[in-house]
Amino acid sequence: MENMQYAEELVKEFLIFRGFTSTLQAFERELGTDIGKGFHVDKILELIFSVYIPQFRAEDLIEVLSFFKKCFSSASELVLISTLSKLEGSILRYYVVHALQSGRKNKVTEFFGMYGNDLLQRDKDWTSWFAILYLKNPSMDPQFRIYFSQEWFNALHLSVRNFLSEMFNANLRIPALLKISSEKNTVNRLKKDIRQLNVRLSELQALLEEKEAQLFRSRSNASSVLEVRMGQTNGTMSSVTGIPSTGVHEVSVLPSRVSHETCAPASEADSAKDWVVAGPAEVSSELIPSKFAQGSSSKLDRRLGESGTSDTLEMFRDDFYIDTGREMDGEEEFLEVKVDFQETFLCHTSPISRCRFSASGNNIASASVDGTVRIWTYDPSTPASRNATIYCGAEIMSLEWDCKSDRLLLIGTADGGIKAWNVDAKRVVCDLSTTEAFPRVLDLKCSPVEPIFVSAAASRGYILRGLNILYRILDF
């Protein structure tokens, strides 16, 4: 009912727009007498059999029948089109019969003159009907007698009624105006669903960012607690041995340097690492590596007697480098590297294939084999506004940050796609693709001085080939 009212309003709006005031008045009068608010098959039958045929309006009759055929023009309605064509032929035959029964042979001649060729092209059975004008009594002719009977007319009338009722009352054919209202309601419903899904997506993204921030804070707190406990442990060890932790650290570096610079054998190097800190009285004998214990023991004994422990350590360090200086000539010093802290990022659900730092070092981009790229930060003091998840739909083959602006991330995929992600706008600002012959974007590199980047692509199959493409992007 709602669709019908909306369609009527559209018709009125069109008639007013075109200035068809007389038609509008007639339309409103008909609406006033309309009771069922639906399809009226009797009105169509009355128009065909009580208006067009009795008044010999062949042109209007042909037009309304053609209109019905246009309503069933799709390939899936071939059966309906065939049935309607047969009904159309019977209605036109009744037109000829009615004209002969009314004594209007001139209307038959006029009808065949206008539509005879078209009728013959569609149905060869019309050939014999061209001779009906020359029969003295066609109603008695065996070939045409059936068409002049009341039973045949009643059967035709009933067949047309049943066909139209089945087609329109069963909703197999809905007028386009009624479809507009239904489609409008469907579009409104889909828009409402989209808005609700967008709100839900925003809520989930906010919740995900909040969880990531909580997880990051928890890891930072755990690292701080671990560092505090390690500091307490070192202080406890210093109080037990009687030697300050700074002194132990200063002396403990010495064997490591000796073992690397003098190229001692593995057994001697291992023994040089086994230090025992017992107390101030035993420092000189316990801190000397076994390799140099014999050559410098007398010297150390004399100095132990002349000075205290701390002075002895300083003398020992000076003499040690003087005596072994000849062995250190030509050797390169290597500083030890140790891990100060460690953070774990657990937001990927598939194996991670590659990761890249941004030019500023504030953000990290990591890609997994499921085609997902995550942008995150390791420093809690860095804003998390750039954190994002990018779904590329294909395996990630390469990642590269823009060297100049630090706001574009280039992503190369296994299906030949190159995406430029703007971390501030949080969207893909450029989507490129390589040639079909080289779909695997293995590497991407940005120029450090110009707004250009180069891609390295490879082919698939048994014969592998490569291709480099240089791109220049405006407002890079």
Backbone hydrogen bonds, N-H to C=O, Kabsch-Sander energy under -0.5 kcal/mol:
donor,donor_aa,acceptor,acceptor_aa,energy
5,Q,1,M,-2.1
6,Y,2,E,-2.0
7,A,3,N,-2.1
8,E,4,M,-2.3
9,E,5,Q,-2.0
10,L,6,Y,-1.8
11,V,7,A,-2.1
12,K,8,E,-2.3
13,E,9,E,-2.4
14,F,10,L,-2.1
15,L,11,V,-2.5
16,I,12,K,-2.4
17,F,13,E,-2.1
18,R,14,F,-2.3
19,G,15,L,-1.0
20,F,15,L,-2.2
21,T,19,G,-1.9
24,L,20,F,-2.1
25,Q,21,T,-2.4
26,A,22,S,-2.4
27,F,23,T,-2.7
28,E,24,L,-2.4
29,R,25,Q,-2.2
30,E,26,A,-2.3
31,L,27,F,-2.2
32,G,28,E,-1.8
33,T,29,R,-1.2
34,D,30,E,-0.7
34,D,31,L,-0.6
41,V,39,F,-0.7
44,I,40,H,-0.9
45,L,41,V,-2.3
46,E,42,D,-2.5
47,L,43,K,-2.0
48,I,44,I,-1.9
49,F,45,L,-2.8
50,S,46,E,-1.7
51,V,46,E,-0.5
52,Y,47,L,-2.5
53,I,48,I,-1.9
55,Q,51,V,-1.7
56,F,53,I,-1.4
57,R,52,Y,-3.0
58,A,56,F,-1.3
61,L,57,R,-2.1
62,I,58,A,-2.8
63,E,59,E,-2.0
64,V,60,D,-2.3
65,L,61,L,-2.0
66,S,62,I,-2.1
67,F,63,E,-2.0
68,F,64,V,-1.7
69,K,65,L,-1.6
70,K,66,S,-1.8
71,C,67,F,-1.2
72,F,68,F,-0.5
72,F,69,K,-1.0
73,S,70,K,-0.7
77,E,74,S,-1.4
78,L,75,A,-0.9
81,I,77,E,-2.2
82,S,78,L,-2.3
83,T,79,V,-2.2
84,L,80,L,-2.6
85,S,81,I,-2.1
86,K,82,S,-1.8
87,L,83,T,-2.1
88,E,84,L,-2.5
89,G,85,S,-2.1
90,S,86,K,-1.9
91,I,87,L,-2.4
92,L,88,E,-2.2
93,R,89,G,-1.9
94,Y,90,S,-2.1
95,Y,91,I,-1.6
96,V,92,L,-1.7
97,V,93,R,-2.6
98,H,94,Y,-3.0
99,A,95,Y,-2.0
100,L,96,V,-2.1
101,Q,97,V,-2.6
102,S,98,H,-1.7
103,G,100,L,-1.1
104,R,99,A,-3.2
105,K,103,G,-0.7
107,K,104,R,-0.9
108,V,104,R,-1.1
109,T,105,K,-2.6
110,E,106,N,-2.4
111,F,107,K,-2.3
112,F,108,V,-2.6
113,G,109,T,-1.9
114,M,110,E,-1.7
115,Y,111,F,-2.6
116,G,112,F,-1.7
119,L,115,Y,-2.2
120,L,116,G,-2.3
121,Q,117,N,-1.9
122,R,118,D,-1.5
123,D,119,L,-2.4
126,W,123,D,-1.3
127,T,124,K,-1.8
128,S,125,D,-0.6
130,F,126,W,-0.6
130,F,127,T,-1.2
131,A,128,S,-1.2
132,I,129,W,-1.1
134,Y,131,A,-1.5
135,L,132,I,-1.2
140,M,137,N,-1.6
141,D,138,P,-0.9
144,F,141,D,-0.6
145,R,141,D,-2.0
147,Y,144,F,-0.7
148,F,144,F,-0.6
148,F,145,R,-1.2
149,S,146,I,-1.2
153,F,149,S,-1.4
154,N,150,Q,-2.5
155,A,151,E,-2.3
156,L,152,W,-2.3
157,H,153,F,-2.8
158,L,154,N,-2.4
159,S,155,A,-2.3
160,V,156,L,-2.4
161,R,157,H,-2.0
162,N,158,L,-2.7
163,F,159,S,-2.3
164,L,160,V,-2.3
165,S,161,R,-2.5
166,E,162,N,-2.3
167,M,163,F,-2.2
168,F,164,L,-2.3
169,N,165,S,-1.8
170,A,165,S,-0.7
170,A,166,E,-0.7
171,N,168,F,-1.1
172,L,167,M,-0.9
173,R,167,M,-1.4
178,L,175,P,-0.6
179,K,175,P,-1.7
180,I,176,A,-1.8
181,S,177,L,-1.2
182,S,178,L,-1.7
183,E,179,K,-3.3
184,K,180,I,-2.3
185,N,181,S,-2.2
186,T,182,S,-2.2
187,V,183,E,-2.8
188,N,184,K,-2.5
189,R,185,N,-2.2
190,L,186,T,-2.5
191,K,187,V,-2.7
192,K,188,N,-2.1
193,D,189,R,-2.3
194,I,190,L,-2.5
195,R,191,K,-2.5
196,Q,192,K,-2.2
197,L,193,D,-2.4
198,N,194,I,-2.5
199,V,195,R,-2.3
200,R,196,Q,-2.4
201,L,197,L,-2.7
202,S,198,N,-2.5
203,E,199,V,-2.3
204,L,200,R,-2.5
205,Q,201,L,-2.6
206,A,202,S,-2.6
207,L,203,E,-2.5
208,L,204,L,-2.6
209,E,205,Q,-2.6
210,E,206,A,-2.2
211,K,207,L,-2.5
212,E,208,L,-2.5
213,A,209,E,-2.4
214,Q,210,E,-2.4
215,L,211,K,-2.7
216,F,212,E,-2.4
217,R,213,A,-2.5
218,S,214,Q,-2.5
219,R,215,L,-2.0
220,S,216,F,-2.4
221,N,217,R,-2.7
222,A,218,S,-2.3
223,S,219,R,-2.3
224,S,220,S,-2.2
225,V,221,N,-2.6
226,L,222,A,-2.2
227,E,223,S,-2.2
228,V,224,S,-2.3
229,R,225,V,-2.3
230,M,226,L,-2.2
231,G,227,E,-2.2
232,Q,228,V,-2.3
233,T,229,R,-2.2
234,N,230,M,-2.2
235,G,231,G,-2.1
236,T,232,Q,-2.0
237,M,233,T,-2.2
238,S,234,N,-2.0
239,S,235,G,-1.9
240,V,236,T,-1.7
241,T,237,M,-2.0
242,G,238,S,-1.5
243,I,238,S,-0.5
248,V,244,P,-1.8
249,H,245,S,-2.2
250,E,246,T,-2.0
251,V,247,G,-2.1
252,S,248,V,-2.5
253,V,249,H,-0.9
254,L,251,V,-1.3
256,S,252,S,-0.7
257,R,253,V,-1.7
258,V,254,L,-2.2
259,S,255,P,-2.8
260,H,256,S,-1.5
261,E,257,R,-2.5
262,T,258,V,-2.4
264,A,259,S,-0.7
269,A,265,P,-2.9
270,D,266,A,-2.5
271,S,267,S,-2.0
272,A,268,E,-2.0
273,K,269,A,-0.9
273,K,270,D,-0.6
274,D,270,D,-0.6
274,D,271,S,-0.7
275,W,273,K,-1.4
278,A,276,V,-0.8
282,E,279,G,-0.9
283,V,280,P,-1.0
286,E,282,E,-1.9
287,L,283,V,-2.3
288,I,284,S,-0.6
292,F,289,P,-0.9
293,A,290,S,-0.7
294,Q,290,S,-0.5
296,S,292,F,-1.1
297,S,293,A,-0.6
297,S,294,Q,-0.6
300,L,296,S,-2.0
301,D,297,S,-2.4
302,R,298,S,-2.2
303,R,299,K,-1.9
304,L,300,L,-2.4
305,G,301,D,-1.4
306,E,302,R,-1.2
307,S,303,R,-1.9
312,T,308,G,-1.9
313,L,309,T,-2.1
314,E,310,S,-1.7
315,M,311,D,-2.8
316,F,312,T,-2.9
317,R,313,L,-2.1
318,D,314,E,-2.2
319,D,315,M,-3.1
320,F,316,F,-2.2
321,Y,317,R,-1.6
322,I,318,D,-1.7
323,D,319,D,-3.0
324,T,320,F,-1.7
325,G,322,I,-0.7
327,E,324,T,-0.9
328,M,324,T,-0.9
328,M,325,G,-0.7
329,D,325,G,-0.7
331,E,328,M,-1.8
340,D,338,K,-0.5
346,L,344,T,-0.6
353,S,367,A,-2.4
354,R,367,A,-1.4
356,R,365,A,-2.7
358,S,363,N,-2.6
361,G,358,S,-0.8
364,I,376,W,-3.0
365,A,356,R,-3.0
366,S,374,R,-2.4
367,A,354,R,-2.9
368,S,372,T,-2.2
369,V,351,P,-2.3
371,G,368,S,-1.6
373,V,390,I,-2.7
374,R,366,S,-2.8
375,I,388,A,-2.7
376,W,364,I,-2.6
382,T,379,D,-1.7
387,N,384,A,-1.1
388,A,375,I,-1.3
390,I,373,V,-3.2
392,C,371,G,-2.8
392,C,390,I,-0.7
393,G,371,G,-0.5
396,I,368,S,-0.6
397,M,412,G,-2.9
398,S,412,G,-1.6
400,E,410,L,-1.8
402,D,408,L,-2.6
409,L,421,W,-2.2
410,L,400,E,-3.5
411,I,419,K,-2.5
412,G,398,S,-2.4
413,T,417,G,-2.4
414,A,395,E,-1.9
416,G,413,T,-1.0
416,G,439,P,-1.7
418,I,432,L,-2.3
419,K,411,I,-2.5
420,A,430,C,-2.7
421,W,409,L,-2.9
421,W,419,K,-0.6
422,N,420,A,-0.5
422,N,427,R,-2.5
423,V,407,R,-2.4
423,V,421,W,-0.7
426,K,422,N,-1.9
427,R,422,N,-1.1
429,V,420,A,-2.5
429,V,427,R,-0.6
430,C,420,A,-1.0
432,L,418,I,-3.3
434,T,416,G,-2.6
438,F,435,T,-1.1
440,R,458,A,-2.1
441,V,413,T,-1.8
441,V,439,P,-0.8
442,L,440,R,-1.2
442,L,456,A,-1.9
443,D,456,A,-1.5
445,K,454,V,-2.2
447,S,452,I,-2.6
452,I,450,E,-2.1
453,F,471,Y,-1.9
454,V,445,K,-2.6
455,S,469,I,-2.4
456,A,443,D,-2.6
457,A,455,S,-0.5
457,A,467,L,-3.1
458,A,440,R,-2.1
459,S,465,R,-2.0
464,L,462,Y,-0.8
467,L,457,A,-2.3
469,I,455,S,-1.7
471,Y,453,F,-3.0
473,I,451,P,-1.4
476,F,473,I,-0.7
